[in-house]
C-alpha cells in the first residue's frame, strides 16, 4: 500500500511519501512515489502517487508530453508552460484520463480497477502556492484554509496528529515535523507502509528547493523522532487519571447519574431475554 501526505501553510509546503508497494505478502517492493518538477526561478511542482503502480507510472510518463488546449489561444499547454497551477493540474487530470482510456478496459477485463490517487502541488511564477488532490477520473479538489493538507493511501493512522496540529499559520519546520510524526504513526500501525521515505520542504516564493531528503532506518533525526514520540505519548497517557467509578478522590467520576443514559439491562438467568 502507500501513505503520502502534503501540507500547505503560509510559509511553504511539505511533501512526504513512503516507498513500499505490495501485491501480497510475497511481493513487497520499493518504488518511489514522489516526483519533483523544477525549473528554478520559474516553477516548482511535486507529485505524489498512490494506487495501482502500473497506472501511476504510466501517468508519470505521459505527463511529460501531455497537453491541453489554452481556452483563449488554443495553444497547447503542458506542465512546463502552464501559466498557473490550475492549468498544470488540468494537464495532470488529462494524463490520468488518457491512461484510463488506453488501459482501463483491459484492467477491468482482468478483474482490476483503474485505481490511482495523486497529490499535486507547488508554485508557478508570482502565483500563490496551490495544492490539489486528483482522483481516478481526472477530477480534482484544492486545499483550503480549513483543510490545509491532503493524504492518499493509508491515511487513517496519520490523520489525527495532522488534524490537531496543522493550521495555515503552522511554521514550516513544525509542519515538517508533524508530517514525519504522521508517517511514523502509520508505519507503526500498518505493515504495508515502509521506509525509506522521501521528503521535500518548499519555502514559499523560492521556486526551487534544496531541502530534499531520503530517510532510511539509519537517519538520526527520524530515529530520535520515533523514540521520542513513543516515549512522550506514553508519558501523556500515564499522566491522565484512571477512571473512578464511585467518585473516589476525584471530582470527575466516570459514572454519573443521567436520565439520558439509563443503566444497561443485565441478564441474570439463562432464560431471561432482552426486551
Backbone torsions as a table, in degrees:
resi	resn	phi	psi	omega
1	UNK	NA	-155.1	-171.3
2	UNK	-157.7	151.3	162.5
3	UNK	-140.2	123.0	175.5
4	UNK	-132.0	145.1	173.9
5	UNK	-143.1	153.5	176.7
6	UNK	-140.1	140.1	-176.2
7	UNK	-126.0	135.7	175.3
8	UNK	-119.8	120.5	174.5
9	UNK	-121.4	175.2	178.4
10	UNK	-65.2	-23.8	-177.4
11	UNK	-84.8	-22.9	-177.3
12	UNK	162.8	-158.3	-175.8
13	UNK	-135.5	150.3	176.7
14	UNK	-126.6	132.2	176.9
15	UNK	-124.5	134.3	-177.6
16	UNK	-144.4	135.0	178.6
17	UNK	-143.6	150.4	171.2
18	UNK	-88.6	-171.0	-176.3
19	UNK	-139.6	16.6	-178.1
20	UNK	-94.8	135.8	171.4
21	UNK	-128.4	151.2	178.1
22	UNK	-150.6	145.5	173.5
23	UNK	-127.3	54.1	-174.4
24	UNK	110.7	165.9	-173.5
25	UNK	-67.3	-19.2	-179.2
26	UNK	-97.8	0.1	-177.5
27	UNK	-130.6	71.3	178.8
28	UNK	-107.8	126.8	-175.6
29	UNK	-135.4	172.3	177.6
30	UNK	-117.6	120.0	176.1
31	UNK	-137.3	136.1	177.4
32	UNK	-72.7	140.2	-176.4
33	UNK	-116.0	10.7	179.5
34	UNK	-119.4	138.9	175.5
35	UNK	-136.4	132.8	-179.1
36	UNK	-107.2	130.7	174.3
37	UNK	-113.5	113.2	-172.6
38	UNK	-136.3	129.8	167.1
39	UNK	-129.6	96.6	-172.0
40	UNK	-50.3	131.9	-179.9
41	UNK	85.3	-9.8	-177.3
42	UNK	-121.3	-50.2	-177.9
43	UNK	-159.1	149.6	175.8
44	UNK	-141.3	121.3	-176.6
45	UNK	-139.0	147.0	178.5
46	UNK	-131.3	138.5	175.6
47	UNK	-122.2	132.5	174.0
48	UNK	-115.1	143.8	-175.2
49	UNK	-132.7	148.8	174.8
50	UNK	-145.5	159.6	179.8
51	UNK	111.6	-154.2	-179.9
52	UNK	-61.6	121.8	-173.9
53	UNK	-63.7	-38.8	-179.8
54	UNK	-64.6	-36.3	178.6
55	UNK	-68.0	-48.7	-177.4
56	UNK	-64.2	-37.1	177.8
57	UNK	-67.8	-37.2	177.2
58	UNK	-64.7	-42.0	178.6
59	UNK	-60.8	-43.3	-179.4
60	UNK	-60.0	-41.0	-179.1
61	UNK	-71.0	-45.5	-177.7
62	UNK	-66.6	-32.2	-177.9
63	UNK	-58.0	-29.8	-179.3
64	UNK	-61.6	-30.7	-175.9
65	UNK	-116.1	-9.0	-176.3
66	UNK	-65.5	145.5	178.1
67	UNK	-145.4	158.1	171.8
68	UNK	-126.4	168.7	179.8
69	UNK	-90.7	134.9	173.4
70	UNK	-62.6	131.0	-175.5
71	UNK	-66.0	-22.6	-178.3
72	UNK	-97.4	-46.9	-173.9
73	UNK	-99.3	-20.8	-175.9
74	UNK	80.6	0.7	179.8
75	UNK	-73.6	152.9	178.4
76	UNK	-68.1	136.8	178.8
77	UNK	-116.4	125.6	175.9
78	UNK	-116.7	175.3	177.2
79	UNK	-66.1	-17.9	-176.8
80	UNK	-90.8	-17.3	176.5
81	UNK	-121.3	3.4	177.4
82	UNK	-57.6	137.9	-178.1
83	UNK	-87.6	-7.8	179.8
84	UNK	-149.2	159.3	176.1
85	UNK	-65.5	-29.7	177.4
86	UNK	-62.7	-44.1	177.5
87	UNK	-65.9	-38.3	-179.9
88	UNK	-64.0	-40.8	179.9
89	UNK	-73.2	-26.2	172.6
90	UNK	-64.5	-38.1	175.8
91	UNK	-63.4	-42.2	177.8
92	UNK	-62.2	-43.9	177.6
93	UNK	-60.3	-37.6	177.6
94	UNK	-65.5	-37.7	177.8
95	UNK	-64.5	-39.5	177.3
96	UNK	-61.9	-45.7	179.3
97	UNK	-65.7	-34.1	177.6
98	UNK	-60.9	-48.1	179.6
99	UNK	-65.4	-39.1	178.9
100	UNK	-62.5	-43.6	179.0
101	UNK	-63.0	-37.4	-177.5
102	UNK	-77.5	-42.7	-169.5
103	UNK	-115.5	-13.5	-172.0
104	UNK	-57.7	-46.7	-177.7
105	UNK	-63.9	-41.1	179.5
106	UNK	-65.4	-38.8	177.6
107	UNK	-63.9	-46.0	179.5
108	UNK	-64.2	-36.4	177.4
109	UNK	-63.4	-30.8	178.9
110	UNK	-86.8	4.3	178.7
111	UNK	83.4	18.7	-179.0
112	UNK	-114.5	148.9	176.7
113	UNK	-88.6	150.9	169.3
114	UNK	-79.2	100.8	-168.2
115	UNK	-127.6	111.8	175.4
116	UNK	-152.5	140.5	174.4
117	UNK	-131.4	138.3	-175.0
118	UNK	-134.1	144.2	167.8
119	UNK	-113.7	131.7	-175.8
120	UNK	-137.6	123.1	-177.8
121	UNK	-153.0	163.8	177.8
122	UNK	157.1	-151.7	-175.4
123	UNK	-150.9	138.7	176.7
124	UNK	-123.1	121.8	177.1
125	UNK	54.6	-132.8	-177.9
126	UNK	-87.8	-0.2	179.6
127	UNK	-68.0	145.5	174.8
128	UNK	-61.4	157.1	175.7
129	UNK	-61.0	147.5	177.3
130	UNK	-141.7	150.5	-176.3
131	UNK	-135.7	131.1	-175.0
132	UNK	-130.2	153.0	167.1
133	UNK	-115.0	129.2	-176.2
134	UNK	-112.3	134.6	-177.2
135	UNK	-100.8	176.4	-175.6
136	UNK	-63.1	-24.3	179.3
137	UNK	-83.1	-4.6	-177.6
138	UNK	89.4	-4.3	175.4
139	UNK	-80.8	167.4	-174.1
140	UNK	-153.6	162.1	173.1
141	UNK	-128.1	161.2	-176.9
142	UNK	-116.2	142.4	175.5
143	UNK	-64.0	146.5	-178.1
144	UNK	-126.3	178.5	176.2
145	UNK	-61.1	-36.6	-179.5
146	UNK	-75.4	-28.5	179.6
147	UNK	-130.2	84.2	-173.5
148	UNK	-88.7	16.1	177.3
149	UNK	-145.8	157.2	175.0
150	UNK	-129.0	152.5	175.4
151	UNK	-134.7	147.7	171.3
152	UNK	-136.0	155.4	-177.3
153	UNK	85.5	-139.9	-177.4
154	UNK	-78.2	77.7	-169.1
155	UNK	-86.5	-20.4	-167.9
156	UNK	-68.0	-31.5	-175.8
157	UNK	-74.3	-32.8	-176.5
158	UNK	-97.0	-3.8	-175.4
159	UNK	-71.8	-39.7	-175.5
160	UNK	-55.2	-42.0	-177.8
161	UNK	-70.6	-35.2	176.3
162	UNK	-64.4	-42.8	178.9
163	UNK	-60.0	-37.8	-174.5
164	UNK	-83.7	-23.4	-170.9
165	UNK	-109.3	-44.5	-167.0
166	UNK	-78.3	128.3	169.5
167	UNK	-136.1	167.9	177.6
168	UNK	-60.3	-21.7	-178.2
169	UNK	-91.7	-0.6	-178.8
170	UNK	-61.7	127.7	176.6
171	UNK	-57.7	151.0	-172.4
172	UNK	-61.4	-43.7	179.2
173	UNK	-66.4	-33.9	176.1
174	UNK	-67.3	-38.0	177.3
175	UNK	-64.2	-40.0	177.7
176	UNK	-63.7	-42.9	178.1
177	UNK	-62.4	-41.9	-179.6
178	UNK	-64.9	-40.2	177.9
179	UNK	-60.8	-40.7	179.8
180	UNK	-68.9	-37.2	175.5
181	UNK	-64.7	-40.7	176.8
182	UNK	-60.0	-43.7	178.2
183	UNK	-66.9	-41.2	-179.7
184	UNK	-62.2	-39.8	177.5
185	UNK	-62.4	-37.8	179.3
186	UNK	-69.9	-44.8	178.0
187	UNK	-59.5	-35.2	-177.5
188	UNK	-71.9	-24.0	-172.8
189	UNK	-112.4	-8.8	-175.6
190	UNK	-141.2	116.7	-177.1
191	UNK	-72.9	-13.4	-179.1
192	UNK	-83.1	-0.5	175.6
193	UNK	-115.6	133.1	-174.2
194	UNK	-153.9	162.9	174.4
195	UNK	-70.1	160.6	-0.5
196	UNK	-75.8	162.1	178.1
197	UNK	-108.3	150.4	172.2
198	UNK	-114.8	132.6	-176.3
199	UNK	-136.2	137.0	174.8
200	UNK	-129.6	132.3	173.8
201	UNK	-117.9	122.2	-175.0
202	UNK	-116.6	127.6	178.3
203	UNK	-91.2	130.9	-174.6
204	UNK	-54.0	134.2	174.9
205	UNK	86.0	-6.8	-175.4
206	UNK	-78.6	-31.4	-178.3
207	UNK	58.0	27.0	171.7
208	UNK	-173.8	164.8	178.4
209	UNK	-152.2	136.2	171.5
210	UNK	-108.7	6.9	179.3
211	UNK	-94.5	70.5	-179.5
212	UNK	-123.5	130.3	-175.4
213	UNK	-146.0	145.1	169.9
214	UNK	-106.4	125.0	-172.2
215	UNK	-110.5	119.4	177.9
216	UNK	-116.0	-170.8	-176.3
217	UNK	-61.0	-25.9	-174.8
218	UNK	-92.9	1.5	-179.2
219	UNK	-66.9	120.8	-173.4
220	UNK	-65.6	-37.4	-179.7
221	UNK	-67.4	-43.8	-178.8
222	UNK	-65.2	-38.7	178.0
223	UNK	-63.2	-40.6	177.1
224	UNK	-64.0	-45.5	-179.1
225	UNK	-61.3	-43.2	-179.4
226	UNK	-61.0	-49.1	-177.0
227	UNK	-70.1	-39.0	-179.4
228	UNK	-67.6	-43.1	179.9
229	UNK	-62.6	-42.8	179.0
230	UNK	-63.1	-44.7	-178.3
231	UNK	-66.8	-44.0	-177.4
232	UNK	-70.1	-35.3	175.5
233	UNK	-60.0	-42.9	179.2
234	UNK	-64.7	-39.3	178.7
235	UNK	-64.3	-42.9	177.8
236	UNK	-63.1	-43.9	178.9
237	UNK	-60.1	-46.4	-179.8
238	UNK	-65.0	-25.3	-178.7
239	UNK	-81.6	-7.6	177.0
240	UNK	-89.4	130.1	-176.6
241	UNK	-63.3	139.6	177.9
242	UNK	-68.7	156.4	-179.0
243	UNK	-59.7	138.5	175.5
244	UNK	-113.1	116.6	-171.8
245	UNK	-80.7	-31.4	-174.8
246	UNK	-124.3	38.9	179.2
247	UNK	89.7	-62.5	179.7
248	UNK	56.4	-134.5	-178.8
249	UNK	-103.6	17.1	-177.0
250	UNK	-119.6	154.4	175.8
251	UNK	-99.2	14.1	177.1
252	UNK	-128.4	65.0	-179.2
253	UNK	-67.1	152.4	177.9
254	UNK	-73.4	-39.9	-178.0
255	UNK	-100.0	121.8	178.8
256	UNK	-132.3	155.3	179.3
257	UNK	-71.0	132.8	-179.7
258	UNK	-157.6	129.2	177.8
259	UNK	-74.4	-21.4	-179.0
260	UNK	-77.1	-22.9	-177.3
261	UNK	-127.9	75.3	179.5
262	UNK	-66.2	161.5	-179.1
263	UNK	-62.2	143.5	177.1
264	UNK	-67.4	145.6	177.4
265	UNK	-74.0	132.3	177.9
266	UNK	-101.4	139.2	174.1
267	UNK	-90.8	118.5	-177.2
268	UNK	-109.1	-2.5	180.0
269	UNK	-140.5	145.6	179.4
270	UNK	-59.5	-24.5	-177.6
271	UNK	-90.8	-12.4	-176.0
272	UNK	-75.6	138.8	-179.2
273	UNK	-119.5	149.3	174.4
274	UNK	-73.9	142.1	177.8
275	UNK	-103.6	NA	NA
